[in-house]
């Protein structure tokens, strides 16, 4: 059966060869005697090589059952011989005829510029670049247009900037994110307030996996991240005076009034010292004064790690009552688009928010609001903050150092077992889920878990806030409340009906701790402390005081 099939196939092929069908263009007729004749490849045509029995036939034509081709040199020589014998019309040089292979390798590719016809590799010559000046396109002057039609007058821009590009340096008036990174973030002085994220008009700064600011796209050198950083260009003590007046720089500042207060309600059991902050915010929400409050919530993935959260109901606030002792980069979470699903359906310019934060965060938002600059995606959120509540604070902690190293590894307390934490009377107190105390230890024992930048802060009582709340100066279960501004007084008067309050019990305790905090800050602060100096500190001045590099942007490039 196989032999019969092969015989019929042979007859079919022979029949095809004897057919009167016209020959294909460019393909010579086969010789009847079976003599082989070379079939030229059409100029510029792509050759399709069918798959062989054992795979794809290589480009050199060597496959199963095929003989090795001529060498590249032989193939090229034989082709040249055939080309030279063919007649050419009008004596046109071979190199100028269509389909010429001059300068091509035998496989059809162009020959490299530094390989001669014999395949010898030579040196590549480069034009030496001009030094200190831009290179001319031709022999003419660099500020003249080339090829301008006669009689046409065109204004030609100067080329001076190009002639200076070889040795360009960063202009003195520009400060880049790299400077902030060098002087604050990499130096371990970042306090994770998020002001730089909020200030960036090009949204070039985001938050990394290490909870620190990082560059997420090109820096424009606008300098705002540096200017508004409370550990960089913002002279925070000047901000106290701008916000609260000449007397707002010593003791507990220059408040309007002070109280010891608590909210008398069952839900305050899980709140911090009487739940005053939650009480004020809930009252403002119910009165229609605010549409939401930016507070801290506990991460769903990592117990006792703080994250920013926009509370828009009383239930939201009660669920998130209490203090978490690490930062949320609150000011980096003022993009209203992030909270659009929780906000009422009205124009963003009509949104009103309250912000609860540490004194440094309040300093940052106050400074941002003092200027009419555009702050990128955070712009509407910055303008929406109408009430600020500062939490008394001597220092904040790095989450992984405090919870992971100090509590879990060194003291065997798992974050998942903690129900409440408090800092009171110089002690860190940790309670379990049933309210039983698990730890009471001097806060100084946890100093190396604190953010290094907190050492430079002299603002324990939140000088720039509308209202300050904390536990110092009041009995247990009461909060000390310092009302500093007319806006703060409005919030207090609205909340007063739901509060159990009396005159502040121990103002001297607050003033004493504020003085101690300021003294500790002066030991760490390496620049002059001057409430009357300009609000913004030049990077060059900071570098001189702290010994950081000038223009690290240039060094990195």
N, C-alpha and C positions, 0 to 999 in steps of 0.2 A: 504493500500500500504506500509505503514511503517512497519507493522508487517511482511509482506511477505518478504521485503528486509532484515530484521533482521534475519529471519529464514534461508534464503539462505546464509547469511554471516556466521551463526553459522555452517551450514553444510560444508562450505568451510574450515573453521578453523579445524573442526574435521577431514576432509579428509586429510589435511596437516599433522596432528599429526599421522595418520595411515600410511603415505607413507613410502616406504622402502629406502628413501634417507639416505645416511650415516650421522652420527652425526657429528656436527662441532667439531674440535679439542678442547679439554679442556672443553667441555660442556657436562654434563651427560645427558643421555636420560631421558625424562620426564616420571614419573610414570604413568601407565595407570589408576591408581585409582585417579589421580589428586593430590596426596600428594605433598606438596611443598618440594623442595630441594634447598639448598643454591648453587648458582653458583659462584665459586671463580673467582676472577679477575686475569687475566694473569699478571705475574710479570712485572712491568715496563710499562704496557699498560696505555694509556690515556683513561679515561672513557668519552664517549660522552653522555651528558644528553639531551634528547629531550625537546623541549619546551612543557610546560603544556598548558592546555586550557586557563589559566589566566596569562601566562607568563613563564619565565624560572624557572625550578625547582632549588631551592638553592642547593649548594654543599653538605649540610648536609642531603639531600634527603627528606626534609620536604616540601611538596607541597600540593595543594588541594587534599583532599581525602587520603593523606598518613599519616601513624602513625609516631609519633616521634621515632627516632632511639634510640638505647642504648646510654648511656653516653659514652664519650670517654674512661673512665677508664674501663667500662664493655666491650666495644668492644675490647680494647687492651687485656684484660684478657682472653676473649674467644678465641681470635686469638692465644695467647700464649699457651692456653690449647690444641688447636688442633695441633699446631706445635710440642709441646712436645710429643704428642702421636704418631707422625709419625716416622717410622724407618729412620735412617740416616746411610749411608754406611761408613764403616771404622771408626766409632765413631768420625767423624769430628765435632767439636763444632758447635753449632747452629749459633754462631755469625760469623763463617767463611764460612757458606754455601751460595751459590749464591742465591740472592733474599732475603737475611736476612733483617728483619725489625728492627734489634737492633739499638737503638739510634734514631728511627724515631717516630714521632707523629702518632696518629691514622689516620690522613688525608694524611700520606705519606711524610710529611715534616720533615726535620732534627730538632732535639730538640736543643734549644739554649744552649750554653756552660754552662751557669749559672743556668739551670733548671734541677733538678734531676728527677729520674723516677717517683717520686710521685707528680711531678708538683710544687715542692717547689722552690721558687726563692732564689738563693744564691748570694753572692757577687762575682764580677768579679775581679780576681787578675791580676795586671799589673806588668810588669817588670820595675823597676825603671831605668830611663835613666842615663847613666854615666854623670858626670859633669866635663866639661873641657877637656874631651878626647872622642875620637870616641869609640863606643861600639864594642867589639870583636865579630866576628861571632861564634867562638868557643873558647876553652881554649888556643889555640895557639897564637903566636904573631901576631898582626894585619898586619904586613908587610910580612907575609908568605902566599903563595898560599895554598889552601886546595885541596886535592885530586889530586895532580900532580903525574903522574906515576913515578915509581922508575927509576932513571937513566936519567930523562929528566930535563934539566936545563933551567929555564925560568927567564928572567929579570922581577922582580916585582916592579912596581912603588911604591914609598913611600906613606904613608898615612898621612903625616904631615898636609896637608891642611884640611883633615877631622877632625883632632883633634883640629883644631883652629876654626871650623865653629860655635861653640856655641856662642861665644862672638865676632864675626867678626865685624869690623868697616869699614866704607868707607875709602879707601886709600886717603891720603891727596892730591895726584896728580890728582884725578878724581873730576870733577865738573859735576853734573847732571842737567837735565832740571829742577828738583825740586828746585835747588838752584837759577836758573834764575827766576823761578816762584815766589819764596819767596822774592828775593831781588828787582826784577824789576816789574814783571807783577802784582802780588798781592799787591805790595806796590804802585801801581798807577803810576809808573814811565815809563811804556812802551810808546815809541813814535811811535809805529806801522810802523816801517821801513821795517820789514820783513827779516832783516839780519839773524836772528836765523833760520828761515825756510829755507833759501837758504844755510846756512852753514852746516846743518845736513846731514852727509853722509849716514844715514840710513833712511832718509825721515820720521823720527819719529815725526816731528813737523808740524802741520797744523794750520788752522785759524778757530777759533770758531765763533759761531753766534754773539758774542759780538765784533767781529773784532779784537780779541786779539789772540796771539799765544797760542796753546794748544798742549798737547801730544796726538798723535793719535795712537801710538804704542810704544812698549817698548823702553825706553831710554838705550843707551849702555854706557853712561858715558864718551863719547869721549871728552867732555868739549868745543867743538867748538861753540856751541850756546852761551855759556858764554863768551868765548874769543872775539867773534866778535860783541857782543852787545854794541852799543855806550853808553848805560847807565849801562852796566855791566863791562865786562872785557876789552873792547877796550878803551885805553886812546886816545881819539879822537884828542887831541892837538898834540900828537906825530905823528899821521897819517898826519896832515897838513905838518909837517916838512919833513917827509919821502917822501911825494908826491911832495911838492913844494919847498923844500930847507929851509935853515936856516932863511931866511928873511920872510918866509910865515906864520908868527905867530902873526903879529900885524897889526893894521890899516885894510886896505882892502887886505892885503897880499902883494905879490910880483908879480903883473901881468906883462904881456908883453905889453899890450896896453889896452886902455879904450875908449869907445865911447858912445854918445847918439845917438840912431838910431830908425828907424821905417820902416816898409814895406809900401810903397805907393801903396795900392791896395784897391779895394772896400770891399774885404772879411774881412778886419781888423776891421770892426765896432764891431764885436762880440768878437774880440780877446782882450788880455790883453796888454795895453800900447803899441800899435803899432805892435803887432804880430811878434816880432823878433824871438821868440822861434820857432813858426810855420814856419817862413820864412827860418830859418837855417835848420830845419829838412826836409822841402820840397826840398830844394836845395841838401842836402845830398842824399836824395832818388833819385832824378832825375839824379844826377851825378853818381849813382851806388856805392856810398860810403857805404851806409847802405841798408839792406833789410827791415828794419822796425824800429820803434821807440816806446819804451814803455812809454806811456803817461797816463793821467787820463781821464776818460770819466764819464758821469753822469749815474747813475743807472737807469734802466728802471722802477724799482719798487718804488724807493724812490728818489724824486726830490732833487737834489743838494748833493747827496751822491756820493763820488768819488769811482771809481773802476778802476783797471788796464786795459789797452787796448793797443793792439799792432796795431799801425797805419802803413799801408804798402802802402799808396797812398797819393797823395796830397789832394784828396777829404776827406780821413779819417782825415787828420790833420786839415783841415779847419773846418770840422764838430765838432771837439773836441777842438777847440781853446778856450782859456780862462782859468782862474784859479778856482779851487774848493778847499775850505779851510778845507779839511780833508784828512787824509792819505789813501793810497791805499794798504799798505804793498807791495810796488812795488817789493822789492827784493824777496818776496815770490811768485812772479809770473814769474820767469825766467825759468820755465820748458818749453822747446821748444815744448814738446808734447802738451802742452795746446794751442799752437798757430800754430800747424802743418798745419791746414787748410788754414792759411793765408801766410805761408812762401813759398818761391820758392822751386822747386824740386831740391835740391842739398844737399850734405852732411852737417850735422849740424856743423861740425867743420869749414865749410866755410861761415857760416852765420855771418853777421855783424849787430849789433844793436846800436842804441843810447838810452840813458836812461835820462829821465827828472825827477828830484826829488828834495827833500829838501836837505839841507847840510848834515843831518845825514844819509840819504840814500846814498849819494855820498861817505861819509866816509866809510860806510859799504861795498860798492862794491869795492872801492879801496883796502881796507884791504883784502877782499876775493881774489882779483886778484893777490895780492902780494905773494901768496903761491900756490904751485903746488899740494895741496891736492885735493882729490876727494870729490865733494859736492853733491853726490847722483843725483837725478833727475834734479837738477838745474845746474849741472856741465857745460853743453854745453852753457846754457844761461849766466852763469857768465863769461865764456871766450869770449862770442860773443859780449859783450858790449865794443865798441871801442870809443864811444863818450859819454861824460857826460855833462849835462847842469844842473847847480844848480839854483834854484829859491831863491832869497833873502828871508829870513824868520826869523822872531823873535819868532814866535810860530805857532803851528797848533792846530786845534780844534777837540774835540770829536763831531761827527756828531749829535748825539741825544741830546747832551746838547746845542749846538749852535742853530741848526735848530728847534729842538722840544721845548726846555724849553725857551731859550732866545728870539728867534724870533717869534715863533708861539704862545706859551702860554703867555709870558709876554708882547709882543709888537703887537700881532695880525697880524703878517705877515706870510702867508702860504708859505711854500717852493715852492708850485706849481705856485705862482704868481711872483716869482723872475726870472728876466732875466739876471742879472749880479751882481757880488759882487766884491768889491775891498777893499784893506787896503792901505790907502794913507794919509800921513801927520798925522799919529797917529789916524786916524779915520777909522771906519768900514762903508763902503758905500754900500747900497743895492739899486738896480734899478729894476723897474718892467719890464715886457715883452716889453713895448714900449719905454724903455730907460729913463723913468722918475724916479728921485730919490725918494725912499720910506723912506730911513733912512740914517742919517749921525750922528754917535755917537762915542765918545771916545772909542778906542779899549780896554782901561783898564776896561771899564764897563763889558767886556765879559771875564775877566781874568779867572773866575772860570769855564768857558767852554773850556779853553785851556787844552791841554794835560800837566799834571803835569811835565812830564819829559822834556818838552821844557824849563822849567825854568833853567835847568842845562846846557843848550846849549850856548856856547860862539861863535858859528859859524854863524853869520848872513849872511856872504857873500860867503859861499861855498868855503872854502880854497882848498879843494881837487878836485874841478871840472876842466874840460877843459875850460868851459865858464860859467860865472855867469851872470844872467839876472834879473833885477828888476826895480822898478819904482823910487826908491830913487836916487836923484842926477840928475834927468832929468826933463824937462818940461812935462806937460800933453801931452799924446798921443805919447810920446817917452819913450824908455826903456834905462836904463843904462846897458851897456855891458862891462864886464870885461873879457878879454882874458888872460888865465893863463898858458896854455901849448902850445907846438908846434902843438899838435893835434887840440887844440882849434883855433889856428891861421889858420890852414888849413881850418877849417870849416868857419871861418870868411872870408877868402879870396875868397872862393867859393861863399859865400852869398853876398858879397859886391856889386856886380852889381845890385841887386834888392833892395838895402837899400838906404834910405835917412838918412845920418848920419853926425855927426860932433864931435869934441872933447867933452869929457865928461864935462858936464856943471858945476857940483858941486861935486868934489871929496871929499871935506871936509864933506859934508852931509853924504856920505856913511861911511867915517871913523868915524864920530861922532856917528852915530847909531851903528856901529860895537863896538865902545868903550862902549857905554851905554849898549848894549846887553851883552858884556863880564862882565861888572860890575854887572849886574843883575844875571848873571850865578854864579859869585863868591859868591853871597849871598845865593845861593841854593846848590851849589856844596859842598858836605861834605867830599870830598877827596882832596888831594893836586893837584893843577893845575901845571903840569910840562912837557913842550914840550920835555925835554931832558931825561925824565924817560923812562923805558921800555914800549913798546907799549901795552903789556898785563898786566892786574891787576889781581893778585890772588884773588880768592873768599874770602880767609881768611882775606886779607888786606881790601877788600871792606866791609866785615862784621864788621871789627873793626871800620871802619870809619862811617858806616851807622847804626850799631847796629842790623843788621839782624842776624838770627840764623845760627850757624855753623852746617853743616850736617843735614839739615831738612829731608834729605832722610832717615837717620838712625832713627830719631824721628818718622817718619811716618810709620816705619816698626817694 
